[in-house]
Amino acid sequence: VSNMIWACALLDFAETQLLGPISAWAIDHVHEFAHMELANVAWAFSSLRLDHHELHASIASAAAHRVSEKVMDAQGIAAIIDAGIQSEILDRSLDEALEGFLDALPDSAEGWKIADSNVLAQAIVADNLGVVGTRKLLQAWSLRIADPALEARAAAAASLHPSGSSESAW
């Protein structure tokens, strides 16, 4: 179901006669979704500019529950935040993951030479930390954040990735 909703968003198909009942079904079954399914559904409805506060609230609740049970990693949290779901629990959990990552990194060139690759690998808890997580890392490192026009072009290019996978788009 989440892939179908995601595909509707990619095609800019905002037919409420179809998506309304799917949204209602998703609200009842959101607790069964994996983290990327939660993110796909949230992103699709946001992308289509469909007002589904109850669905977003259900997704936020399901994601917060998974975080509290420690069954969602930083990548899943980042994907859901990037999809437009706002939650203090999700924000705090992403911040904690970023702190752990930053704390594990060597603080000098010499430190990088002698760093234990196993420790570094354990500190990197995700393949990517999404737009929000990356921005927070750049800010922590006092690096300039990309120009909004560049970000928009990159997001558009990512959404057109030839693999057609929802994971490649976000």
C-alpha positions as CSV (number, residue, x, y, z in Angstrom):
1,V,0.0,0.0,0.0
2,S,2.8,2.5,0.9
3,N,4.5,1.9,-2.5
4,M,1.2,2.5,-4.3
5,I,0.6,5.8,-2.4
6,W,4.2,6.8,-3.1
7,A,3.8,6.0,-6.8
8,C,0.6,8.2,-6.8
9,A,2.7,11.0,-5.5
10,L,5.4,10.6,-8.0
11,L,2.7,10.7,-10.7
12,D,1.1,13.7,-9.0
13,F,-2.1,11.7,-8.9
14,A,-4.1,13.3,-6.1
15,E,-7.5,11.6,-6.6
16,T,-9.2,11.9,-3.3
17,Q,-11.8,9.3,-4.1
18,L,-9.0,6.8,-4.1
19,L,-6.6,8.3,-1.6
20,G,-9.2,9.2,1.0
21,P,-10.2,5.5,1.7
22,I,-6.6,4.5,1.5
23,S,-5.7,7.1,4.1
24,A,-8.5,5.8,6.3
25,W,-7.2,2.2,5.9
26,A,-3.6,3.4,6.6
27,I,-4.7,5.1,9.8
28,D,-6.1,1.7,11.1
29,H,-3.0,-0.2,10.0
30,V,-0.2,2.2,10.5
31,H,1.1,0.1,13.4
32,E,1.9,-2.6,10.9
33,F,4.1,-0.4,8.6
34,A,7.9,-0.6,8.6
35,H,9.7,2.7,9.1
36,M,10.2,3.3,5.3
37,E,6.5,2.6,4.7
38,L,5.6,5.2,7.3
39,A,7.9,7.7,5.6
40,N,6.6,6.9,2.1
41,V,3.0,7.4,3.1
42,A,3.8,10.7,5.0
43,W,5.9,12.0,2.1
44,A,3.3,11.0,-0.5
45,F,0.4,12.8,1.2
46,S,2.6,15.9,1.9
47,S,3.9,15.9,-1.6
48,L,0.4,15.8,-3.0
49,R,-0.6,18.6,-0.6
50,L,-3.5,16.5,0.7
51,D,-4.6,17.6,4.2
52,H,-4.6,14.4,6.3
53,H,-3.7,15.6,9.9
54,E,-5.2,12.4,11.4
55,L,-2.9,10.2,9.2
56,H,0.1,12.3,10.1
57,A,-0.8,12.1,13.7
58,S,-1.1,8.3,13.4
59,I,2.3,8.0,11.7
60,A,3.9,10.2,14.3
61,S,2.4,8.1,17.1
62,A,3.5,4.8,15.4
63,A,7.0,6.2,14.9
64,A,7.3,7.5,18.5
65,H,6.2,4.1,19.7
66,R,8.9,2.3,17.7
67,V,11.5,4.8,18.9
68,S,10.5,4.2,22.5
69,E,10.8,0.4,22.0
70,K,14.2,1.0,20.3
71,V,13.1,-0.7,17.1
72,M,13.7,2.2,14.8
73,D,17.2,3.4,13.8
74,A,18.4,6.9,13.0
75,Q,17.9,6.4,9.3
76,G,14.2,5.5,9.8
77,I,13.8,8.5,12.1
78,A,15.4,10.8,9.6
79,A,13.2,9.5,6.8
80,I,10.1,10.2,8.7
81,I,11.1,13.7,9.8
82,D,12.1,14.5,6.2
83,A,8.7,13.3,5.1
84,G,7.1,16.1,7.2
85,I,6.2,14.3,10.4
86,Q,6.9,16.6,13.4
87,S,7.5,15.0,16.8
88,E,9.6,16.0,19.8
89,I,10.4,12.3,20.4
90,L,11.7,11.8,16.8
91,D,13.7,15.1,16.9
92,R,15.3,14.2,20.3
93,S,16.1,10.6,19.1
94,L,17.8,11.9,15.9
95,D,19.7,14.5,18.0
96,E,20.9,11.7,20.3
97,A,22.0,9.5,17.4
98,L,23.9,12.5,15.9
99,E,25.6,13.2,19.3
100,G,26.7,9.6,19.5
101,F,28.1,9.8,15.9
102,L,29.9,13.1,16.6
103,D,31.3,11.9,19.9
104,A,32.8,8.8,18.2
105,L,34.6,10.7,15.5
106,P,38.3,11.5,16.0
107,D,38.9,15.2,16.7
108,S,42.3,15.5,14.9
109,A,44.1,14.3,11.9
110,E,46.3,12.1,14.1
111,G,43.1,10.6,15.7
112,W,41.9,9.6,12.2
113,K,45.2,7.8,11.6
114,I,44.9,5.6,14.7
115,A,41.1,5.4,14.8
116,D,39.6,1.9,15.2
117,S,37.4,1.3,12.2
118,N,35.1,-1.0,14.1
119,V,34.3,1.8,16.6
120,L,33.7,4.2,13.8
121,A,31.5,1.7,12.0
122,Q,29.4,1.2,15.1
123,A,29.1,5.0,15.6
124,I,27.7,5.4,12.1
125,V,24.2,4.1,12.8
126,A,22.7,4.7,9.4
127,D,23.4,4.7,5.7
128,N,22.1,8.3,5.6
129,L,20.7,10.8,8.1
130,G,18.3,12.5,5.7
131,V,18.1,16.2,5.0
132,V,17.4,17.2,8.5
133,G,20.2,15.0,10.0
134,T,22.7,16.2,7.4
135,R,21.8,19.8,8.1
136,K,22.3,19.3,11.8
137,L,25.7,17.7,11.1
138,L,26.8,20.5,8.9
139,Q,25.7,23.0,11.6
140,A,27.6,21.0,14.3
141,W,30.7,21.2,12.1
142,S,30.1,24.9,11.4
143,L,29.9,24.2,7.7
144,R,27.8,26.3,5.2
145,I,24.4,24.7,4.4
146,A,23.6,24.4,0.7
147,D,21.8,27.0,-1.2
148,P,18.0,26.3,-1.2
149,A,18.0,26.3,-5.1
150,L,20.7,23.6,-5.1
151,E,18.7,21.6,-2.5
152,A,15.6,21.8,-4.6
153,R,17.4,20.6,-7.7
154,A,19.0,17.7,-5.7
155,A,15.6,16.7,-4.3
156,A,14.1,16.7,-7.8
157,A,16.9,14.7,-9.2
158,A,16.7,12.2,-6.4
159,S,13.0,11.7,-7.0
160,L,13.6,10.9,-10.6
161,H,16.3,8.3,-9.9
162,P,16.0,5.5,-12.5
163,S,15.8,2.7,-10.0
164,G,12.2,3.6,-9.2
165,S,12.8,2.7,-5.6
166,S,11.3,4.8,-2.8
167,E,14.5,4.5,-0.9
168,S,16.4,6.1,-3.7
169,A,14.1,9.1,-3.7
170,W,14.7,9.9,0.0
